[in-house]
């Protein structure tokens, strides 16, 4: 049976919920295919999150790994293209640690690209009328940190496993009384299921415009 690993994050930055974790659990609970879906809630903690992720990969031996995080202020689902080798935390993590201009791996490459079919994933989500884009940066906080360590783990040790990162907006309960954009958990769940389906069924990615001018 094909195994899939989906990860979300615990709340951070003063929030009491994190939509990434709610959405990946919903994908698992609603999944209709024969694949075995594993989910993991990752800590927002630079020092331990990589070990938690790598342990889960080794335990589940997945064919697909999709890590999901919250991008507060975003209006769309963002399928990430590249992870860069730098931590530059705008706020401390949940342990109080705040690395600034530090490499994730001192001897690691400057960047890794997602091995998910990112254009096919964006097309699949867009076909459902859900706002979506290819994103050229996963930031420099724990989301990028996890994305980079994911690809570093897969490249030498799990070469047949495809992996990448997706950002989702705030959920409506996080934006009550504000003008911040949000997206329903149900919509995020539908988008993530479409991305997973694209990853499971697409061998060669589509050639579609997904770049940006800035």
ChimeraX attribute file (.defattr): number of C-alpha atoms within 10 A of each C-alpha:
attribute: neighborCount
match mode: 1-to-1
recipient: residues
	/A:1	8
	/A:2	12
	/A:3	15
	/A:4	23
	/A:5	23
	/A:6	26
	/A:7	22
	/A:8	27
	/A:9	25
	/A:10	21
	/A:11	19
	/A:12	17
	/A:13	10
	/A:14	7
	/A:15	9
	/A:16	10
	/A:17	16
	/A:18	21
	/A:19	29
	/A:20	31
	/A:21	24
	/A:22	19
	/A:23	28
	/A:24	29
	/A:25	21
	/A:26	19
	/A:27	22
	/A:28	19
	/A:29	10
	/A:30	12
	/A:31	13
	/A:32	9
	/A:33	8
	/A:34	9
	/A:35	15
	/A:36	14
	/A:37	20
	/A:38	18
	/A:39	20
	/A:40	18
	/A:41	22
	/A:42	23
	/A:43	21
	/A:44	22
	/A:45	21
	/A:46	24
	/A:47	12
	/A:48	11
	/A:49	18
	/A:50	21
	/A:51	14
	/A:52	13
	/A:53	22
	/A:54	16
	/A:55	11
	/A:56	17
	/A:57	22
	/A:58	12
	/A:59	9
	/A:60	14
	/A:61	16
	/A:62	24
	/A:63	20
	/A:64	23
	/A:65	27
	/A:66	24
	/A:67	27
	/A:68	29
	/A:69	27
	/A:70	23
	/A:71	20
	/A:72	16
	/A:73	14
	/A:74	16
	/A:75	17
	/A:76	19
	/A:77	26
	/A:78	25
	/A:79	28
	/A:80	24
	/A:81	23
	/A:82	21
	/A:83	28
	/A:84	22
	/A:85	22
	/A:86	22
	/A:87	22
	/A:88	19
	/A:89	18
	/A:90	12
	/A:91	14
	/A:92	18
	/A:93	19
	/A:94	16
	/A:95	11
	/A:96	10
	/A:97	13
	/A:98	18
	/A:99	19
	/A:100	15
	/A:101	12
	/A:102	14
	/A:103	17
	/A:104	22
	/A:105	15
	/A:106	10
	/A:107	8
	/A:108	14
	/A:109	13
	/A:110	14
	/A:111	14
	/A:112	20
	/A:113	15
	/A:114	21
	/A:115	20
	/A:116	28
	/A:117	24
	/A:118	27
	/A:119	21
	/A:120	23
	/A:121	27
	/A:122	25
	/A:123	18
	/A:124	21
	/A:125	24
	/A:126	16
	/A:127	13
	/A:128	12
	/A:129	10
	/A:130	17
	/A:131	17
	/A:132	21
	/A:133	21
	/A:134	20
	/A:135	20
	/A:136	16
	/A:137	14
	/A:138	25
	/A:139	20
	/A:140	21
	/A:141	22
	/A:142	24
	/A:143	24
	/A:144	24
	/A:145	25
	/A:146	27
	/A:147	29
	/A:148	29
	/A:149	22
	/A:150	25
	/A:151	25
	/A:152	19
	/A:153	17
	/A:154	18
	/A:155	15
	/A:156	9
	/A:157	10
	/A:158	16
	/A:159	11
	/A:160	12
	/A:161	18
	/A:162	22
	/A:163	24
	/A:164	27
	/A:165	30
	/A:166	25
	/A:167	26
	/A:168	29
	/A:169	26
	/A:170	25
	/A:171	25
	/A:172	14
	/A:173	14
	/A:174	18
	/A:175	15
	/A:176	10
	/A:177	7
	/A:178	7
	/A:179	8
	/A:180	16
	/A:181	16
	/A:182	20
	/A:183	21
	/A:184	14
	/A:185	22
	/A:186	14
	/A:187	18
	/A:188	27
	/A:189	22
	/A:190	18
	/A:191	27
	/A:192	28
	/A:193	23
	/A:194	22
	/A:195	24
	/A:196	21
	/A:197	15
	/A:198	22
	/A:199	25
	/A:200	17
	/A:201	10
	/A:202	13
	/A:203	11
	/A:204	10
	/A:205	15
	/A:206	14
	/A:207	8
	/A:208	11
	/A:209	8
	/A:210	13
	/A:211	11
	/A:212	8
	/A:213	3
	/A:214	4
